Amino acid sequence: MKLDILAFGAHPDDVEISCTGTIIKHIEAAYKVGIIDLTGGELGTRGSKELRLKEAEKAAKKMGISVRENLNMRDGFFKNDEAHQLKIIQKIRQYQPDIILTNTPFDRHNDHGRAAQLVKEAAFLSGLIKIETTFNDQKQKPWCPKAVYHYIQDYYLDPSFVVDISPYFQKKIEVLKCYGSQFYNPNSTEPETSISKKDFFNIIESKARLLGRYISVEYAEGFIANRLIGINDIVELL
């Protein structure tokens, strides 16, 4: 299955928190989108790996993505080394995405920045013919995506561009609520975290409104590019 967009996240819910609106928007425009989580988020304060994987599948169905996988890397301890790069190269070559979305380059959680660099480097290496990988015992062909974009997470970083998600913001919140173990639950007896507080969805909304304000729309999501972005028609800019 060839994908148009492949989103990577260090943990289940990274992608949903940061760029669900963009994903849903492109799916409704008939693009094929997939998500690959690097870890099961097993070091998270709330929930468990098994529960988070179930929540991730529930969120995937609500978004309507074409495929979701988990690479079962070690939460908190995966490395940007050859072994981990090869796992990602294999997936990039398998799904041949035109666009890759991945974690923010710098953030509160150590895994986010490390995942960003890991995926970025693997995306480049995926295009090198002398790096060999296999899938189902078949040698894979090199694949070079057109671009790698980093979604913005906890820390505010200046985006290279923003995507209008105004019609899709409420559905984004519905998708986030699939992660019942991670977000606000008045009946939970687990320790409170920075994202389980009652006002967390208000923070998500405030960030989206702030980015939307810059392009005169209600809600937007921001991305950081690793290269100059070309456009065909300046009249169509928001």
N, C-alpha and C positions, 0 to 999 in steps of 0.2 A: 504494500500500500504506500503510494507516494503521498506525502503531506505537503500542504502549502506552508503551514506554520507549525513548528515544534517548540513547545515551551518546556524548559527545564526548571526545576525547583529543588533547592537543597532539602526541603521538607514538604510533606503534604500540607497544603494550605498556603505556601509561599506564593504560588501562581495565582490562587484565588484571591488572596488579599490584595495583590498588586495589579493584576491585569485581566480580571474576569470580564469586565465590560468590553475591552478590546477583543477578547477571544469570542465572546458571544456575538459581537457586531460582525466579525468576519465569518463566523459560522452561518449567520443569517444571510450573508452575502454569497453563500455557497462555497466558501473556502473550507478545505479539510484541515483540521487542527488536532494536534495530539499533545499530551503532557507526559513527561517523564520525571518522576521524583527520584532524587538520588538516594535518599534514606527514608526510613519509616518514621522518623521523628521520635525514636524510642527514648531519647533523653529528655523529652518534654516533661514539664512538671505535672501536667494533667493528662489523663487518658493513658493509652498504651499503644504500642505499635499495631497490634491487631485491630484495635478499635479505630485508629486513625486511617488504616488502610480501607476499612469498611466505609468510613466517612468520605474518603477520597473517591471511592467508586460512586457513592451516592451523588457527590458533587459533579463528577464527570457526566453522569446521566442527565442531571439537571441542565448542565451546559450544552450537552449534545456533541461532545467531542468524539472524534473517530477512534482514538485509542488512548489508553493510559497504562503506563508501566512503572514499576519501581525497581531500581537497580540494587537495592539492599546494601548500599554502602553504609559504613559505620557513622551514625549520627555523632557529630562532634569531632570525629577522628579521621574522616576520609582525607585523602591527600591529593595534591595536584602532582601526580607522578605518572610514569608510563602506564602502569597497570590500570589506573583509574581513567586515564585519557583514552586508552584503547577500548574500554567499555563504552564510553560515550561516542567515540569514532564509529564503533560498530552500529550504534543506534542511528547516528546521523546518516551513515551509508545505507542502512536498512530503509529508512523513511524518506530520505532525499528531500528534506525541507528546503524551500526557497528562503524562508526567514526563520531564524532562531531567536527565541526570547529566553532570557535567563536572569539570574539574580543581580541585584545591585552591586556595583563595584566596591562599595564601602558601607558598612552598616554596624548596628549594635551587636548583632550576632555574628560571631567569627565565621560560621559556616557560609554566610551569604556572600561575603567578598571572596572567599576561597572557591566557592562554587562558580562564581562569575568568571574568575580567571581560568579555572579548570575547563569550563565549557567553551570559553573564548579560544583557548589554545587548541582544544580538541577539534573545534570547528575548522581552524586553519589546517591542522594536521590531516584532517579527513580528506583534504583535496590532494594530498601528496601520493603519487602513484607507487612509491617504493615502500610505503607503510602497508603491510598486508593484514587484512582481517577476514574472518569467515562468518557466515551465518547459515545455519542448517547445512553445514559441511560444504558450503559453496563459497568460493572466493568472491569477496565483495569488490565492486568497482569504486574508485575514489569519487567523492562527492564534495563539492565546495558550495556552501550556501551563499546567497547573495549578500546577506548581512546578518550580524549578531547585534541585537538590541537588548539593553539591560533595563528591566522595569525597576521603578523606584519603590523602596520598602519603608522601613521605620524612619531612618534619617531623611531629612529633606535634602535632596541634591538637585541642582539646576538641570532640568530636562533639555535634551536636544530638540525634542518635538513632543507634542501632546496630541492625544486622540480624543475626539468628542465621543463620549459614551452616554450622553444625556438620556436617550431612550432606553438604555440598558442598565442604568444604575440600580433600580429597584430589584431587578433580577439578580444583579451581583450580590446584593444583601441576602436574597433568598439562598443563593449558592453558599455563601459564607455560613449561613445557619445550618448547613449540612454537617458542619464540624461542631456538634453539640458538646463534645468534650473540651473544646478549646476556648469557646467564647462564653459570654455571660449566661449563667444558669443559677437562678436563686436557690435551687434545691441541691446544688453540688456541695459536697463536703471536702472537696480537694482544695489545695492552697490556691490563693488568688495569684494571677499573673498579670503582666502588662496588657495582655489582649483579652483577658477574661473579665475585665472591669465593665461595669454597666455602661460606661460612656464610650467604649471602644468604637462602636458603629458610628457614633457621632464624630469621632476623630476621622474615621474613614470618609465620612461624608464631607467633613470640612476640608480635607486634603483634595478631594475630587472637585469641590466647589472652587477652591483656590486656583487649581490648574485650569478649570473651566473658565474662570474669570479672565484669564490672560488671552483667551481666544473668543470671548463673548458668547460662551455657551454655559449651560447649567452645570454640567459635570464633565471631567476629563481625567485621563490617566497619562502619566508622563513616562518617557523612555529616554535613555542615554545611548547615543550611537558611538561606534568606534571609528567612524569615517564620515566624510562629507556626504550629505544627502542631496541627491539631485531631484528636480521636479520637472514635469512636462509643461505645466500651465500655471503661471503665477496668478491668473485670474481666479483659479479654484481654491486658493489658499483661504483658510478661515481667518 
